[in-house]
Amino acid sequence: MLLKKYRPKALSELAGNKSQTMKIIELIKSNKVITIVGPPGSGKTTAVDLICKELGLEKINLNSDELRNYKSLKRTVISSSQQQSLFKKKKVIVLDEAETLSSSKGLNELIKMSKFPVILIVNDIYDSPLYNIISRLNVVKFFKIRSDTIRSILKKIVKNEHMHTGDGITEQISRKSNGDLRAAILDLESENTDFYRDNLQNVFEVLGIIFKSSTYENALGAIKKSDKDIRELKWWIEENIPNEYEKVEEISKAFDILSFEDFIESQIMKRQSWGLMSYLYDLLAGVSLCKKEKYKKFVRYAPPKRFRKNKISSDDLEIVRKYASYVHMSSERFVKMLPSMKSIIKTMKIPKDEKKILEKFA
């Protein structure tokens, strides 16, 4: 929540890398291919967003999957990079996390055919396919944010939010952040348990606190304050454990906890022992203790695969709406409840084709 609230609204508010930002503006005006290189939390993506806003540019965001599929690349990406904006704005093509590219083939095509500037954002250019075409790129290097700059920003947040955090804590966080402003703000938020318990807004913030927090209490507080059902939150955690944790033993410990959580959940349903529910929260919070040390990297948390897989077709939606209306629920809420209604669906005397649709989401 604090990350979003204190994200710079104008270029003048950027912390550090001012000359690099001016260089990017020059290169955009010259219609160049730009590669922004720098450590996590140094402001690379934020700088690009603010430059586009200030120059009135239409930003086209790409992902690495679009550059892997040449047919898709030619049909959508390259065509949009050649067409004038609907509002006659100049465009800029942006690929964040460019190190996830498997090869530079699709990127070469884009660079060759685009009529607009192309911006590639990467943490380490030497550990990516971009190294193969480095001679064609205008590299702008971002540096870590100075610890005194981070400390100053943290003190401002503490003052504005009326947090009970002393100078010693902000000093410690700024030094440990290793120049990563984003990580420092997350650390400050997790240090102030009472503050974020009242301010959690979405599942991404909850995941950030669970995975980045250094204490069990902070993780448990975030889980209890989440607006997600405990089962759904578990799916989110399960999906993102391999994205956050890197060591095999950390991943193994985390999945062991989820496995035991599954067992407790099955006992609750089997014996109707609802008093065990509190243990589900405790176990999920335990995932935060599986890491040996906090990862400073930025992770783009992904929704559970079952959400992506179970997209509702228009035909299925009609059936879902029909049964959702019987229990006075929205279609979205009804679909979320279906997994816990699996045994009930099996005994329902309804047409087989309709039962099949409901079981698909259970």
KEZA-519485 format. One line per 5 residues: number of its first residue (from 0); for each residue x, y, z of C-alpha. Coordinates in steps of 0.5 Angstrom, whole numbers, plus 2048, in hexadecimal, padded with zeros to 3 digits. Layout:
residues N
NUM	X Y Z  ...
This chain:
residues 362
0	800 800 800  806 805 802  809 803 7FB  803 806 7F7  802 80C 7FC
5	809 80E 7FC  80B 80C 7F4  80D 813 7F1  808 817 7ED  80D 81B 7E9
10	814 81A 7E7  816 820 7EC  814 81B 7F1  819 815 7EF  81E 813 7F4
15	825 813 7F1  827 811 7E9  825 818 7E7  82A 819 7E1  828 812 7DF
20	821 814 7DE  823 81A 7DA  827 815 7D6  821 811 7D5  81D 817 7D2
25	822 819 7CD  823 812 7CA  81B 811 7CA  81B 818 7C6  820 815 7C1
30	81C 80F 7C0  821 80A 7C3  821 803 7C6  823 804 7CD  825 7FF 7D3
35	824 801 7DA  828 7FD 7DE  829 7FD 7E6  827 7F9 7EC  820 7F8 7EF
40	81D 7FE 7F2  821 803 7EF  81B 806 7EB  81C 804 7E4  815 802 7E3
45	812 808 7E7  817 80D 7E3  814 80A 7DC  80D 80B 7DF  80E 812 7E1
50	812 814 7DA  80C 811 7D6  807 815 7DA  80B 81C 7DA  80D 81B 7D2
55	805 819 7D1  807 812 7CE  803 80C 7CD  807 807 7D1  806 800 7CD
60	808 7FA 7D3  80A 7F4 7D0  80C 7ED 7D3  811 7E8 7D1  80C 7E3 7CF
65	80A 7E8 7CA  811 7E8 7C7  812 7E0 7C7  80C 7DF 7C3  80E 7E2 7BC
70	806 7E2 7B9  804 7E5 7BF  809 7EA 7BE  808 7EC 7B7  800 7EC 7B8
75	800 7F1 7BE  806 7F3 7C1  80A 7F6 7BA  803 7F8 7B7  802 7FC 7BD
80	809 7FF 7BD  808 802 7B6  801 805 7B7  800 80C 7B9  7FC 80C 7C0
85	7F5 80D 7C0  7F6 814 7C3  7FC 816 7BF  801 815 7C5  808 812 7C3
90	809 80B 7C6  80E 808 7CA  80F 800 7CA  811 7FE 7D1  813 7F7 7D3
95	815 7F6 7DA  818 7F0 7DD  81C 7EF 7D7  821 7EA 7DA  81B 7E5 7D9
100	81B 7E5 7D2  81E 7DE 7CF  821 7E1 7C9  822 7E8 7C5  81F 7E5 7BF
105	818 7E8 7C0  81B 7EF 7C3  81F 7F0 7BD  819 7F0 7B9  816 7F5 7BD
110	81C 7F9 7BD  81C 7F9 7B6  815 7FA 7B4  813 7FF 7BA  812 806 7B8
115	812 808 7BF  817 808 7C4  818 801 7C8  81A 801 7CF  81C 7FB 7D2
120	81D 7FA 7DA  822 7F5 7DD  825 7F4 7E4  82C 7F1 7E1  82D 7F2 7D9
125	833 7ED 7D9  82E 7E7 7DC  829 7E8 7D6  828 7E7 7CF  829 7EE 7CE
130	830 7ED 7CF  831 7EA 7C8  82E 7F1 7C5  831 7F6 7C9  834 7FA 7C4
135	82D 7FC 7C1  82B 7FE 7C8  82C 805 7CB  82D 803 7D3  82B 807 7D8
140	82E 805 7DF  82A 806 7E5  82D 806 7EC  82B 804 7F3  828 809 7F7
145	82C 80C 7FC  82B 80A 803  82A 811 806  825 812 801  821 80C 803
150	821 80E 80A  81F 815 808  819 812 804  817 80D 80A  817 813 80F
155	812 817 80B  80E 811 80B  80E 80F 812  80C 817 814  807 817 80F
160	803 810 811  804 812 818  808 80B 819  80C 809 820  812 808 81D
165	819 80B 81F  81F 80E 81B  823 807 81D  81E 803 819  81E 807 813
170	825 808 813  826 800 814  821 7FF 80E  824 804 80A  82B 801 80B
175	828 7FA 80A  824 7FB 803  82B 7FB 7FF  828 801 7FB  821 7FE 7FA
180	81C 803 7FB  816 7FF 7FA  819 7F9 7FF  81A 7FF 804  813 801 804
185	811 7FA 804  815 7F9 80A  812 7FF 80E  80B 7FD 80C  80D 7F6 80F
190	810 7F9 816  80A 7FD 817  805 7F7 818  7FF 7FC 81B  800 800 815
195	7FF 7FB 80F  7FA 7F7 813  7F5 7FD 812  7F7 7FF 80B  7F8 7F8 807
200	7F4 7F9 800  7F6 7F3 7FC  7F9 7EC 7FB  7FF 7EF 7F8  801 7F3 7FE
205	7FF 7ED 803  804 7E8 7FF  809 7ED 7FF  809 7EE 807  809 7E6 808
210	80F 7E5 803  813 7EB 805  811 7EB 80D  816 7E9 812  811 7E7 817
215	80C 7E2 818  807 7E7 81B  808 7EC 815  806 7E7 810  800 7E4 815
220	7FD 7EB 815  7FD 7EC 80E  7FA 7E6 80D  7F4 7E7 812  7F3 7EE 80F
225	7F3 7EC 808  7EC 7EC 804  7EE 7E5 801  7EB 7DF 803  7F0 7DA 807
230	7EF 7D5 801  7F0 7DA 7FC  7F6 7DD 7FF  7F9 7D7 800  7F9 7D6 7F8
235	7FC 7DD 7F7  802 7DB 7FC  803 7D4 7F9  803 7D7 7F2  809 7DC 7F4
240	80D 7D8 7F9  812 7D6 7F3  812 7DD 7F0  814 7E0 7F7  818 7DB 7FA
245	81F 7D8 7F6  822 7D3 7FB  81F 7CC 7FA  81F 7CB 802  81B 7D1 803
250	816 7CF 7FD  815 7C8 800  814 7CB 807  80E 7CF 804  80B 7CA 801
255	80B 7C5 807  807 7CA 80B  802 7CB 805  802 7C3 805  800 7C3 80C
260	7FB 7C9 80C  7F8 7C5 806  7F7 7BF 80B  7F4 7C4 811  7EF 7C6 80C
265	7ED 7BF 80A  7EC 7BE 812  7E8 7C4 812  7E3 7C2 80D  7E3 7BB 80F
270	7E2 7BB 816  7DF 7C2 816  7E4 7C4 81B  7E3 7CC 819  7E8 7CD 820
275	7EE 7CB 81C  7ED 7D1 817  7F2 7D6 81B  7F7 7D1 819  7F6 7D2 812
280	7F8 7D9 813  7FE 7D7 817  801 7D2 812  800 7D7 80C  804 7DD 810
285	80A 7D7 811  80B 7D8 80A  80F 7DE 80C  814 7DB 810  816 7D6 80B
290	81B 7DB 808  822 7DB 80B  823 7E3 809  81E 7E8 805  81F 7E8 7FE
295	820 7EF 7FC  81D 7EE 7F5  817 7F0 7F2  812 7EB 7F0  80C 7EC 7EC
300	807 7E7 7F0  802 7E3 7EB  7FB 7E1 7EC  7FA 7D9 7ED  7FA 7D5 7E7
305	7F3 7D2 7E8  7F1 7DA 7E8  7F4 7DA 7E1  7F2 7D3 7DF  7EB 7D4 7E1
310	7E9 7DA 7DD  7E1 7DA 7DC  7DE 7D9 7D5  7D8 7DD 7D3  7D4 7D6 7D3
315	7D7 7D4 7DA  7D5 7DB 7DD  7CE 7DA 7DC  7CE 7D4 7E0  7D2 7D7 7E5
320	7CD 7DD 7E6  7C7 7D8 7E6  7CA 7D5 7EC  7CD 7DB 7EF  7C6 7DE 7EF
325	7C3 7D8 7F3  7C8 7DA 7F9  7C8 7E1 7F8  7CF 7E2 7F6  7D3 7E6 7F1
330	7D5 7E1 7EB  7DD 7E3 7EE  7DB 7E1 7F5  7D8 7DB 7F3  7DD 7D8 7EF
335	7E2 7DA 7F5  7DE 7D5 7F9  7DD 7CF 7F5  7E3 7CC 7F7  7E0 7CB 7FE
340	7DA 7C9 7FB  7DD 7C3 7F7  7D9 7BD 7FB  7D3 7C1 7FB  7D3 7C2 7F3
345	7D4 7BA 7F3  7CD 7B9 7F6  7C9 7BF 7F3  7C4 7BC 7EE  7C5 7C1 7E8
350	7C6 7BF 7E1  7CD 7BC 7E0  7CF 7C1 7DB  7CE 7C6 7E0  7D1 7C2 7E6
355	7D7 7C1 7E1  7D8 7C9 7E0  7D8 7CA 7E8  7DD 7C4 7E9  7E2 7C7 7E5
360	7E2 7CD 7E9  7E2 7C9 7F0
